[in-house]
Amino acid sequence: MTGKTNSYIPKVPDQIECNIEKTLDVLGGKWAFLIIRELFGGTKRFGELQRLIPNVSPRALTSTLRHLENQGALERHVFPTVPVTVEYTLTPKGMDLHKVLKEMKLWAARWT
């Protein structure tokens, strides 16, 4: 997706299934949580994300970014510069994970 903003407004469910797998499918692997956490602070370039998450390999970062983009959690913006500039921004779907990650952070602070 280039240059488009996702304006989809999610429905309010009548009933919530006990189906955590759907959320985990969107998130993918362990790096997704850290990438999303960094993007809560705003748009980032690939190199910025790599510096902010020092243990992630370029291959794992690329794969996770593609997965999150395919799931609609982030948008990839490409600028025609030399070399090409690519920026990543959370969509409303990705931003909506803020509450989930905040609760996970609080849980870890209490129990680990």
N, C-alpha and C positions, 0 to 999 in steps of 0.2 A: 504494500500500500504506500503510495507516495502522495503526500500533500492532503489527503482526505482525513477529516475528523469523523470518528464514529459517533453518530448522534442517537444510536439505538438506546432506548430506555427499557430496562428489564421489567418484566412483569412481577407483581407481588404474588408469590405463590399462595394458593388456598391451603395447601398441605405440603409439608416439607418431608421428603423421603429421607430415610436414614441411609444416605448414599454418598459417603465421603469419597468414593472412587472417582466421581465426576470432577470434584475439585482437584484431586491428585492427578487426574489425566490432563487437566488444563495446566497445572504447574509443572508436571514432568519430573525431572530429577532434582537433586539437592541444590544445584546452582540456581535454579529458578527463584527460590526464596531470596537468595542474596542479591540477584539481579533486580528483582522487583523492589526489594528494600532500598537499593541505591536509586532506582528511578522514582521513588516517592519524593526524592529531593529535586526532581526536575529532569529535563532532557539531558542525556549523556551520549558521548561518542564511544565507539568501541574501545579505544585506548584508555579512556577515562574509567570505563567499567573494569578493564583489565588491571589497572592500577589500584582501584578500590577493592577488588576481590583478588588479592595476589596469588592465591593457590589455584585459581582456575586456569586451565590451559586454553590457548587460543581456539583449539578445536572444540573443546567443551563449551566455551563461551559462544562460539558461532552456532553450534548445534542448539543450545538452549535458547538463544535469541530467535532463531528460526522457528523453533517449536512454539515459543510464546507468541510470536507474530501469527503463526498459523492458527493458534487458539484464540486470537483476537484480544490478547491481554496487552499487547504493545504494538506500536506502529513504527515502521522503519521509514525514515525520510532520507532520500539520496539527493545530494547536491552536486551539480556538474562542475566540480572543481578538479584541479590536477594537484595531487591525486584526489580521487573521489572522496567526498566527505559524507559520512553516514551517521545519522543521529537516531536515537531510540527514545520514544516517549510512551508512557503508559496510556492506554485507552481508558474510558470510564470503567470498563470491565476489569482492567488491571488495577485501577485506583480503588475499586470496591474491595479489593483484597486487603486493604490497609487495616481494617478492623480485625481480620483473621490473623494477620501477622502480629499485630499489637498484642492480641490475646496470647499468642504463642510465646512472645517475648516475656510477657508477664508470668506465664506459667513457668518458663525456664528460670526466671529470677526467683520464683518461690521454691522450686523443687530441685534445682541443680546446684 
